[in-house]
Amino acid sequence: MSVFQKIRLYHALLALLVTAAYLTGDDAEDVHIWLGYAVAGVILFRAGWAAVGPKQLGISRLFPDLMELAKVRRMNHPMISRALLAGIVVNLLLTTGTGLLMEPPPVGSFAAEMAISPAFAGKDDSDRNRDHDRERESRGGEALEEVHETTANLLVLFVALHVAYLFAFKRPMALFMLFRRNA
C-alpha cells in the first residue's frame, strides 16, 4: 500500500470520527465524549506518524508560508489549499483540546467508575447528570464549552470550504480521497 493510500485511510477515519462526534454533540453526550477520545487518539497517531514516517507526512506541509500566501494571484494556488488545511488543523486541535479539558480521559479511573461513590449512592442517572453538569460549570466549563462549540462550528466551515476548493480546483485529488479513483 502506498503512502498516499495510507493517508487516504487515515483521512477517512478522521473524517468519519469527527463527523460522528459533531453529530452526537447535542444528543448523546457519552457517545460524543468517547468519539472525542477516539479523535484525540487519531490525532496523536498522526503526529507520531509524521515524526517517524516518510517526508510526505510532514506536518509543515499542512501550513502555508505567509509570505507566499501574500503573493497569491490565482484561485488554484497551493497556498490557498494550505490555508484551508491550517484552518482545519487549528480548529480541530482547539475543539479536541477543549473537549479533553472539559472531560479528561478516564485513564486509571475505570475501577472508580465500577464502585459507586458514596456521593452518588442511591441517585438515578438524571441526578448524576445534573451533578456532573454542576461540577463542569464550577470548573469554568461554560467558557470552555463555548470555545469548544465555536471552534467545532468553524471546523465545519473550513471543511466545507476545503471540500469545495478541492472539487473546484483539484478534482482528481478530491476523487482519490473519496475512494473514487486510485493513485
C-alpha positions in Angstrom: 0.0 0.0 0.0 1.4 3.4 -1.0 1.9 6.3 1.4 -0.9 8.2 -0.2 -3.3 5.3 0.2 -2.4 5.1 3.9 -3.0 8.9 4.1 -6.4 8.4 2.4 -7.4 5.7 5.0 -6.2 8.0 7.9 -8.2 10.9 6.4 -11.3 8.7 6.0 -11.1 7.5 9.6 -10.6 11.0 11.0 -13.4 12.4 8.8 -15.8 9.7 10.0 -14.9 10.1 13.7 -15.1 14.0 13.6 -18.4 13.9 11.7 -19.9 11.4 14.2 -18.6 13.4 17.1 -20.1 16.6 15.7 -23.5 15.0 15.0 -23.7 13.5 18.5 -22.7 16.7 20.3 -26.1 17.7 21.5 -27.9 14.4 22.0 -25.6 11.5 23.0 -23.1 13.0 25.5 -21.4 9.7 26.4 -21.0 8.7 22.8 -19.8 12.2 21.9 -17.2 12.1 24.6 -15.8 8.7 23.5 -15.8 9.8 19.9 -13.8 12.8 21.1 -11.3 10.5 22.8 -11.0 8.5 19.5 -10.4 11.7 17.5 -7.6 12.7 20.0 -6.1 9.2 19.6 -6.1 9.5 15.8 -4.5 13.0 16.0 -1.8 11.6 18.3 -1.2 8.7 15.9 -0.9 11.2 13.0 1.6 13.4 14.9 3.7 10.3 15.7 3.4 9.1 12.1 4.7 12.5 10.9 7.6 12.3 13.2 8.9 8.9 12.1 7.3 8.4 8.7 8.2 9.5 5.2 8.7 13.1 4.2 5.3 13.3 2.6 3.7 13.1 6.0 5.4 16.2 7.5 3.1 18.5 9.4 4.7 21.6 7.9 3.0 20.6 4.6 -0.3 21.5 6.2 0.5 25.1 6.9 1.0 27.9 4.4 4.1 30.1 4.0 2.7 33.5 5.0 5.0 35.4 2.6 3.9 33.1 -0.2 0.3 33.5 0.8 0.5 37.3 0.4 1.6 36.8 -3.2 -1.3 34.6 -4.3 -2.9 35.9 -7.5 -4.8 32.9 -8.7 -7.5 30.8 -7.1 -5.8 27.5 -7.7 -2.6 28.5 -5.9 -1.4 25.7 -3.5 -1.2 28.2 -0.6 -4.9 28.6 -0.6 -5.3 24.9 0.0 -2.7 25.0 2.7 -4.5 28.0 4.4 -7.7 26.0 4.4 -5.9 23.0 5.9 -4.3 25.2 8.5 -7.8 26.4 9.5 -9.0 22.8 9.8 -5.9 21.8 11.8 -6.2 24.7 14.2 -9.9 24.3 14.8 -9.7 20.5 15.1 -6.9 20.9 17.7 -8.9 23.6 19.6 -12.1 21.6 19.5 -10.4 18.4 20.7 -8.3 20.2 23.3 -11.2 22.0 24.9 -13.2 18.7 24.8 -10.4 17.0 26.6 -10.2 19.8 29.2 -13.9 19.5 29.9 -13.9 15.7 30.0 -10.4 14.3 30.7 -10.0 10.7 29.6 -10.9 8.2 32.4 -7.4 6.7 32.3 -7.0 4.7 35.5 -10.4 5.6 36.8 -12.3 2.6 35.5 -12.1 1.0 38.9 -13.6 4.1 40.5 -16.4 4.0 37.9 -17.2 0.4 38.8 -17.5 1.2 42.6 -20.3 3.7 43.1 -19.0 6.5 45.1 -21.0 7.4 48.3 -21.9 10.8 46.8 -23.8 9.0 44.0 -25.2 6.2 46.0 -29.0 5.9 45.6 -29.1 8.5 42.8 -30.6 7.8 39.4 -28.9 8.8 36.1 -30.7 12.2 35.8 -29.3 13.2 39.3 -25.8 12.1 38.3 -26.0 14.1 35.1 -27.2 17.2 37.0 -24.3 16.8 39.5 -21.9 16.3 36.6 -23.2 19.5 34.8 -22.8 21.5 38.1 -19.3 20.2 38.6 -18.4 21.1 35.0 -19.8 24.6 35.4 -17.9 25.2 38.6 -14.6 24.3 36.9 -15.1 27.2 34.4 -16.5 24.7 31.9 -19.0 27.2 30.5 -16.3 29.3 28.8 -14.6 26.1 27.6 -17.9 24.8 26.2 -18.4 28.0 24.3 -14.9 27.8 22.7 -15.5 24.1 22.0 -18.8 24.7 20.2 -17.5 27.7 18.3 -14.3 26.0 17.1 -16.4 22.9 16.1 -18.7 25.1 14.0 -15.6 26.9 12.5 -14.2 23.4 11.8 -17.3 22.6 9.8 -17.0 25.8 7.8 -13.3 25.2 7.0 -14.0 21.6 6.0 -16.8 22.8 3.7 -14.5 25.3 2.1 -11.8 22.7 1.8 -14.1 20.2 0.0 -15.5 22.9 -2.3 -12.0 24.1 -3.1 -10.7 20.6 -3.9 -13.7 19.9 -6.2 -13.3 23.2 -7.9 -9.6 23.2 -8.5 -8.2 19.7 -7.7 -10.9 17.3 -8.6 -8.6 14.3 -9.2 -7.3 14.7 -5.6 -10.8 15.0 -4.2 -12.0 11.9 -6.0 -8.9 10.0 -4.8 -9.5 11.0 -1.2 -13.2 9.9 -1.5 -12.1 6.4 -2.9 -13.5 7.3 -6.3 -10.1 7.0 -8.1 -6.9 5.1 -7.5 -3.5 6.6 -7.3 
